Amino acid sequence: MSSQSPTHARRLVASSVLLVFVLGTGALLAAWKQNANREAEAASAKHPEPVEQVTLATAEQREHHPTATAIGTVLATRSITLRNEVSGTVRRASLTPGRIVEAGTVLVALDVSVEQAELRALEAQATLAETMLRRREQLLAERVIAEDEVDQVRAQRDVAVAQTARLRAVIAKKTIRAPFRAQVGLADVHPGQYLNEGVELTTLQGVSDEVHVDFAVAQSVAAGIRVGSTVQVSTGEGAAPMPASVVAIDARVDPTTRNATIRARLAGGPNGPAPGASVRVLVPVGKSTRAVSIPVSALRKGPDGDHVWVIGPDKAGVMRASERKVESGPLLGETVIVLGGLKAGERIAAGGSFKLREAVRVQPSPSS
């Protein structure tokens, strides 16, 4: 027992020394940490919290009608391919591409010199036949000739008149006129050129204040469309949609695609889409719902989905940014529909949102 007492005493002393060392070290670290915090607080007091300036916008409530998108083709209300009905040599051509011509304007005139000479001969024959008929009728009245002789002369007169009318019609067909007010397409017709019957001369696109838009939709969507329904037509990316009225629905559904063709009428004019242009058509589907709209610039896209930066005061009344996940809908011009995640009246960052981070202090720009 006496031999173990010194060893036990040494261990006790060593443990006490180690404990004192650990406690002393901890006290020194705590004092150092407290001093570092005081220095950080002092530095923060000297350097104010960074502030990001942003442009604010307010989420606005609006009616939203779900839509289906289709690709449509613009068509002139009247459009033809101009061809010559009879052959001949071009005497005059007025087919300037892009020129707007009025109804009745001469576009192509074929040479009719031979036909006019023949017409004068036929007119002379018709005049002679008419004179002979009058004389035969007078002789018949005097009972000098038989009635069948008068009938023969009358038939000859009628044939001469018919041949004259036929040749006038041929001459008229050799002068090709615009059937309606239209814009001339590309052409390659020149004076002196010989044209066979049925040559394509040019195209004429009717000029009016309206154009047609043909588009195809699934039969389930077509079932909800009626003549007079309104669709929205967009001519390009970012362009404001224009309303168009449905004027016709094809009675036949394509058996291959199960799509039905719809025709809508759109206000055209000089700034409207040109015939043949491709447009995007938004077709209403189902019932309208309540949604909110925000500027397109406020919507941010990321790997985790769409989000916006909501701006609001913290407990101390300081304006700060908070990231909010949202469900975005279709674009409507310079605004985008938000179907979920945002309430009407909330303030969001519409400009400068790219530099924001969670809980950062923000200052609205003077234009907000």
Solvent accessible surface area in square Angstrom, and as a share of the most:
residue,aa,sasa,rsa
1,M,196,0.87
2,S,97,0.63
3,S,90,0.58
4,Q,124,0.55
5,S,67,0.43
6,P,69,0.43
7,T,50,0.29
8,H,125,0.56
9,A,50,0.39
10,R,152,0.56
11,R,170,0.62
12,L,111,0.55
13,V,94,0.54
14,A,61,0.48
15,S,68,0.44
16,S,54,0.35
17,V,95,0.55
18,L,113,0.56
19,L,108,0.54
20,V,104,0.60
21,F,138,0.57
22,V,83,0.48
23,L,114,0.57
24,G,33,0.32
25,T,54,0.32
26,G,37,0.35
27,A,64,0.49
28,L,130,0.65
29,L,109,0.54
30,A,62,0.48
31,A,59,0.46
32,W,167,0.59
33,K,116,0.49
34,Q,95,0.42
35,N,73,0.38
36,A,34,0.26
37,N,69,0.35
38,R,147,0.54
39,E,107,0.48
40,A,58,0.45
41,E,121,0.54
42,A,51,0.40
43,A,46,0.36
44,S,72,0.47
45,A,89,0.69
46,K,160,0.68
47,H,135,0.60
48,P,117,0.74
49,E,78,0.35
50,P,84,0.53
51,V,64,0.37
52,E,38,0.17
53,Q,86,0.38
54,V,3,0.02
55,T,48,0.28
56,L,14,0.07
57,A,18,0.14
58,T,52,0.30
59,A,2,0.01
60,E,113,0.51
61,Q,101,0.45
62,R,92,0.34
63,E,93,0.42
64,H,16,0.07
65,H,74,0.33
66,P,51,0.32
67,T,55,0.32
68,A,29,0.22
69,T,82,0.48
70,A,9,0.07
71,I,120,0.61
72,G,1,0.01
73,T,61,0.36
74,V,0,0.00
75,L,63,0.31
76,A,11,0.08
77,T,47,0.27
78,R,133,0.48
79,S,60,0.39
80,I,63,0.32
81,T,61,0.36
82,L,14,0.07
83,R,122,0.45
84,N,2,0.01
85,E,108,0.48
86,V,32,0.19
87,S,43,0.28
88,G,8,0.07
89,T,54,0.31
90,V,3,0.02
91,R,131,0.48
92,R,109,0.40
93,A,30,0.23
94,S,27,0.17
95,L,19,0.09
96,T,78,0.45
97,P,69,0.44
98,G,40,0.38
99,R,93,0.34
100,I,83,0.42
101,V,3,0.02
102,E,95,0.43
103,A,66,0.51
104,G,37,0.36
105,T,36,0.21
106,V,26,0.15
107,L,1,0.00
108,V,0,0.00
109,A,2,0.01
110,L,1,0.01
111,D,53,0.27
112,V,17,0.10
113,S,65,0.42
114,V,97,0.55
115,E,28,0.12
116,Q,79,0.35
117,A,49,0.38
118,E,86,0.39
119,L,25,0.13
120,R,153,0.56
121,A,53,0.41
122,L,32,0.16
123,E,59,0.27
124,A,63,0.48
125,Q,100,0.44
126,A,14,0.11
127,T,89,0.52
128,L,111,0.55
129,A,13,0.10
130,E,58,0.26
131,T,34,0.20
132,M,57,0.26
133,L,7,0.03
134,R,135,0.49
135,R,139,0.51
136,R,55,0.20
137,E,70,0.31
138,Q,115,0.51
139,L,59,0.29
140,L,55,0.27
141,A,85,0.66
142,E,104,0.47
143,R,216,0.79
144,V,96,0.55
145,I,34,0.17
146,A,60,0.47
147,E,112,0.50
148,D,98,0.51
149,E,63,0.28
150,V,2,0.01
151,D,70,0.36
152,Q,123,0.55
153,V,13,0.07
154,R,86,0.31
155,A,54,0.42
156,Q,115,0.51
157,R,49,0.18
158,D,68,0.35
159,V,83,0.48
160,A,8,0.06
161,V,76,0.44
162,A,62,0.48
163,Q,81,0.36
164,T,6,0.04
165,A,53,0.41
166,R,164,0.60
167,L,11,0.05
168,R,121,0.44
169,A,48,0.37
170,V,32,0.19
171,I,28,0.14
172,A,65,0.50
173,K,87,0.37
174,K,16,0.07
175,T,38,0.22
176,I,17,0.09
177,R,132,0.48
178,A,3,0.02
179,P,76,0.48
180,F,15,0.06
181,R,102,0.37
182,A,0,0.00
183,Q,76,0.34
184,V,4,0.02
185,G,19,0.18
186,L,154,0.77
187,A,34,0.27
188,D,105,0.54
189,V,16,0.09
190,H,104,0.46
191,P,92,0.58
192,G,58,0.55
193,Q,65,0.29
194,Y,133,0.51
195,L,3,0.01
196,N,96,0.49
197,E,126,0.57
198,G,32,0.31
199,V,52,0.30
200,E,98,0.44
201,L,5,0.02
202,T,3,0.02
203,T,45,0.26
204,L,0,0.00
205,Q,52,0.23
206,G,13,0.12
207,V,46,0.26
208,S,54,0.35
209,D,113,0.58
210,E,75,0.34
211,V,15,0.09
212,H,19,0.08
213,V,0,0.00
214,D,29,0.15
215,F,6,0.02
216,A,47,0.36
217,V,9,0.05
218,A,48,0.37
219,Q,96,0.43
220,S,89,0.57
221,V,28,0.16
222,A,12,0.09
223,A,68,0.52
224,G,64,0.62
225,I,8,0.04
226,R,153,0.56
227,V,100,0.57
228,G,51,0.49
229,S,36,0.23
230,T,67,0.39
231,V,1,0.00
232,Q,62,0.27
233,V,0,0.00
234,S,4,0.02
235,T,60,0.35
236,G,36,0.35
237,E,161,0.72
238,G,58,0.55
239,A,38,0.29
240,A,73,0.57
241,P,41,0.26
242,M,59,0.27
243,P,88,0.55
244,A,4,0.03
245,S,48,0.31
246,V,1,0.01
247,V,48,0.28
248,A,45,0.35
249,I,60,0.30
250,D,73,0.38
251,A,111,0.86
252,R,155,0.57
253,V,58,0.33
254,D,53,0.27
255,P,71,0.45
256,T,119,0.69
257,T,79,0.46
258,R,142,0.52
259,N,50,0.25
260,A,4,0.03
261,T,59,0.34
262,I,0,0.00
263,R,87,0.32
264,A,0,0.00
265,R,97,0.35
266,L,2,0.01
267,A,70,0.54
268,G,20,0.19
269,G,33,0.31
270,P,140,0.88
271,N,152,0.78
272,G,24,0.23
273,P,19,0.12
274,A,66,0.51
275,P,54,0.34
276,G,57,0.54
277,A,35,0.27
278,S,78,0.50
279,V,5,0.03
280,R,90,0.33
281,V,0,0.00
282,L,11,0.06
283,V,0,0.00
284,P,52,0.33
285,V,59,0.34
286,G,59,0.57
287,K,177,0.75
288,S,59,0.38
289,T,70,0.41
290,R,146,0.53
291,A,10,0.08
292,V,10,0.05
293,S,11,0.07
294,I,2,0.01
295,P,41,0.26
296,V,60,0.35
297,S,68,0.44
298,A,0,0.00
299,L,23,0.12
300,R,83,0.30
301,K,147,0.62
302,G,33,0.32
303,P,147,0.93
304,D,116,0.60
305,G,33,0.31
306,D,26,0.13
307,H,25,0.11
308,V,0,0.00
309,W,20,0.07
310,V,15,0.09
311,I,6,0.03
312,G,27,0.26
313,P,93,0.59
314,D,52,0.27
315,K,218,0.92
316,A,88,0.68
317,G,51,0.49
318,V,34,0.20
319,M,58,0.26
320,R,60,0.22
321,A,2,0.01
322,S,49,0.32
323,E,71,0.32
324,R,81,0.30
325,K,104,0.44
326,V,17,0.10
327,E,103,0.46
328,S,34,0.22
329,G,23,0.22
330,P,47,0.29
331,L,84,0.42
332,L,46,0.23
333,G,23,0.22
334,E,149,0.67
335,T,45,0.26
336,V,2,0.01
337,I,0,0.00
338,V,2,0.01
339,L,84,0.42
340,G,25,0.24
341,G,43,0.42
342,L,15,0.08
343,K,152,0.64
344,A,49,0.38
345,G,49,0.47
346,E,42,0.19
347,R,96,0.35
348,I,0,0.00
349,A,0,0.00
350,A,13,0.10
351,G,26,0.25
352,G,21,0.20
353,S,3,0.02
354,F,148,0.62
355,K,78,0.33
356,L,16,0.08
357,R,120,0.44
358,E,105,0.47
359,A,54,0.42
360,V,8,0.05
361,R,90,0.33
362,V,6,0.04
363,Q,98,0.44
364,P,51,0.32
365,S,18,0.12
366,P,131,0.82
367,S,96,0.62
368,S,56,0.36
